[in-house]
């Protein structure tokens, strides 16, 4: 039962991803070509309003449904890890036009080709796990 | 009188479905993402989709050979349930709330893509109006070009998101709104890679 709320939130996420058109390969090309404000508007709104919501949660000592204090962990500082990892991710994002969230949503559209992308993304994750000790972090 | 009222009610409920079936304005979509991120925090989770790929590897037994996958993945079941919901949400959105027109991208993007052999869908029958059939369509799936786009592209997304410690949801939305400098570096990286691909590499790959 405790998973139902995550399932329902996931359904809403799939609908939002579809109706916002953020799952469209075309929207991602348009974004990287700076030919529309659409994607910047979505991410910008989410970041600015999200930051205000999180600051309020911190100020008001917001709690989870279980009564624990909602905590925000700072990410470990490093440059190579985020920069190199980010560049590799960006190369793939512009190719497939789909980051992980949209991949699963597109599967629900019956775009079966995306299964190949999910499969190779899982293999990519595995290779990172196997090689991580040799990569600069 | 009474039948008239119920008729009107019917009409307004029809209009509501039609209303939300239109493509959503970016501000509405952005606010919806904030509500999802906040709900996940309230439920004791955290917004970030690419971690699920690591969980897939752990379930597959990768933890036996690589310590990176040796973690208690059962604590991540909520996130698997979340993406399971996203699949169903995608299905509901295209089946019951379809837009009447395919994605309307800017003319300049459309003209550019046509010049490299990718046509924007003319109807929602093609790739549901969201995807180029030249790459994702079943008839083109076994072409060399599709092979490169899907396999290499997917691999880079999976490798890069774990190396960077997150993807668009984890860094660009969740991380930036938590004012994390590492996420800003990652997003700068996303754009260096994305711009390199879409302006320099993609035009060459598309004419393969």
Interface residues (C-beta under 8 A of the other chain):
Chain A: X3 X5 X6 X7 X8 X9 X10 X11 X12 X13 X14 X15 X16 X17 X18 X19 X20 X21 X22 X23 X24 X25 X26 X27 X28 X29 X30 X31 X32 X33 X35 X36 X37 X38 X39 X41 X42 X43 X44 X45 X46 X47 X48 X49 X50 X51 X53 X54 X57 X62 X64 X65 X66 X68 X70 X72 X74 X75 X76 X77 X78 X79 X81 X82 X83 X84 X85 X86 X87 X88 X89 X90 X91 X92 X93 X94 X95 X96 X97 X98 X99 X100 X101 X104 X105 X106 X107 X108 X109 X110 X111 X112 X113 X114 X116 X117 X118 X119 X120 X121 X122 X123 X124 X125 X126 X127 X128 X129 X130 X132 X135
Chain B: X20 X21 X23 X24 X26 X27 X28 X29 X30 X31 X32 X33 X34 X35 X36 X37 X38 X39 X40 X41 X42 X43 X44 X45 X49 X50 X52 X53 X54 X56 X57 X62 X65 X66 X68 X69 X77 X78 X79 X81 X82 X83 X84 X85 X86 X87 X88 X89 X90 X91 X92 X93 X94 X97 X99 X103 X105 X106 X108 X109 X112 X113 X120 X127 X128 X130 X131 X132 X135 X136 X137 X138 X141 X146 X149 X150 X151 X152 X153 X154 X155 X156 X157 X158 X159 X160 X161 X162 X163 X164 X165 X167 X168 X169 X171 X172 X173 X174 X175 X176 X177 X178 X179 X180 X181 X182 X183 X185 X186 X187 X188 X189 X190 X191 X192 X193 X194 X195 X196 X197 X198 X199 X201 X202 X205
